């Protein structure tokens, strides 16, 4: 086996503090929970633990310096995780990486080297809530202030959230002494290892209630109807979500409220379709208007706009009205309004209109008329 000093990476004249610091660093790097499935790291971890076991003890270190491994029992089996850490690798991992913390003697002196002992956790935070709200198309485009109604836990007015009957107060938990935690002390070869967990008597609050409030039964909160005014920014769309901090459920016994998430659902518009920041609409015109041109009044979300259609306009032509679309969400500028021309073909022509269109078609050398009627007329003529 390699020299114990080499294993820890210290000189043979290293002080006890230097050996302790070297051990902490090596143990953290090689810990099996941080090197899952690495057999080599696990073996090195055992060697580091054995080296520290010997060199941290003045008598064993003196024998090792004089006689080597033979002076400390030779190359024995080495300590197991249970020998070193009592409850196993999980407890030492907690201590190294910010778990329960703790005091006591051993290689970590008066507490965990990575953080002190935690205080009471306090009342738990309330739940986050979600609600879906319907908006009109115009509300989504221009924004609005809306009311959101919901039922949720709110602070009890009788006890003002303490959970105790008026005239009484919560008392310090007798089991954890107000810390909100209970500690377990385990003895190992390296000293005492201390882990902490929430107190089962007060659920980590550090206080108990001798006389619960009759209104909320000690919860510090009741369920009630609540209305929030919500500012909807311009430019939202279906699927947008607004987060309202601390507008969710109040936590028990004075715990902070959770958040409220408002999901938006936007109604369809009878004329406009949204394409990202643009609005798209169809503008039906007659054959004559397309051929000869016209001027139309186009109704937009901002009011009536004049649309000039030049002669010879073809179906599908797109006219763009700048900055008449959707505002950029929490930004500057707006999209455009795109008006797409379609040709409306009349199906209720008068006799005079049929006559005029027929003359027009004949003048252009076009065949018109109902083919079925033409064939029937020809067949009728053949038998008369």
VENNORUR-V62362 format. One record per backbone hydrogen bond with DSSP energy under -1.0 kcal/mol. CO is the residue of the C=O (numbers start at 0). NH is the residue of the N-H. If there is no record, write none. Layout:
CO;NH / CO;NH
This chain:
2;6 / 3;7 / 4;8 / 4;9 / 10;13 / 14;18 / 15;19 / 16;20 / 17;21 / 18;22 / 19;23 / 20;24 / 21;25 / 22;26 / 23;27 / 24;28 / 25;29 / 30;33 / 34;37 / 37;41 / 38;42 / 39;43 / 40;44 / 41;45 / 42;46 / 43;47 / 44;48 / 45;49 / 46;50 / 47;51 / 48;52 / 49;53 / 50;54 / 51;55 / 53;56 / 56;60 / 57;61 / 58;62 / 59;63 / 60;64 / 61;65 / 62;66 / 63;67 / 67;70 / 68;71 / 68;73 / 69;72 / 73;75 / 79;83 / 80;84 / 81;85 / 82;188 / 84;86 / 87;91 / 88;92 / 89;93 / 90;94 / 91;95 / 92;96 / 93;98 / 105;108 / 107;110 / 111;114 / 126;248 / 128;260 / 130;262 / 132;264 / 134;266 / 135;139 / 136;140 / 137;141 / 138;142 / 139;234 / 143;231 / 145;229 / 147;227 / 149;225 / 151;223 / 152;249 / 153;221 / 158;161 / 162;212 / 164;167 / 170;207 / 172;176 / 175;178 / 179;198 / 181;196 / 183;194 / 185;192 / 187;190 / 190;187 / 192;185 / 194;183 / 196;181 / 198;202 / 201;204 / 203;121 / 205;172 / 207;170 / 210;164 / 212;216 / 215;218 / 218;252 / 219;155 / 221;153 / 223;151 / 225;149 / 227;147 / 229;145 / 231;143 / 232;235 / 236;239 / 239;263 / 241;261 / 243;246 / 243;259 / 248;257 / 254;250 / 255;125 / 257;247 / 258;128 / 259;243 / 260;130 / 261;241 / 262;132 / 263;238 / 264;134 / 272;279 / 274;277 / 276;325 / 277;274 / 278;337 / 279;272 / 280;339 / 282;341 / 284;343 / 285;289 / 286;290 / 287;291 / 288;292 / 289;311 / 289;312 / 293;308 / 295;306 / 297;304 / 299;302 / 302;299 / 304;297 / 306;295 / 308;293 / 313;316 / 316;340 / 318;338 / 320;336 / 325;334 / 327;330 / 332;327 / 334;324 / 335;278 / 336;320 / 337;280 / 338;318 / 339;282 / 340;315 / 341;284 / 349;353 / 350;354 / 351;355 / 352;356 / 353;357 / 354;358 / 355;359 / 356;360 / 357;361 / 358;362 / 360;365 / 361;364 / 369;373 / 370;374 / 371;375 / 372;376 / 373;377 / 374;378 / 375;379 / 376;380 / 377;381
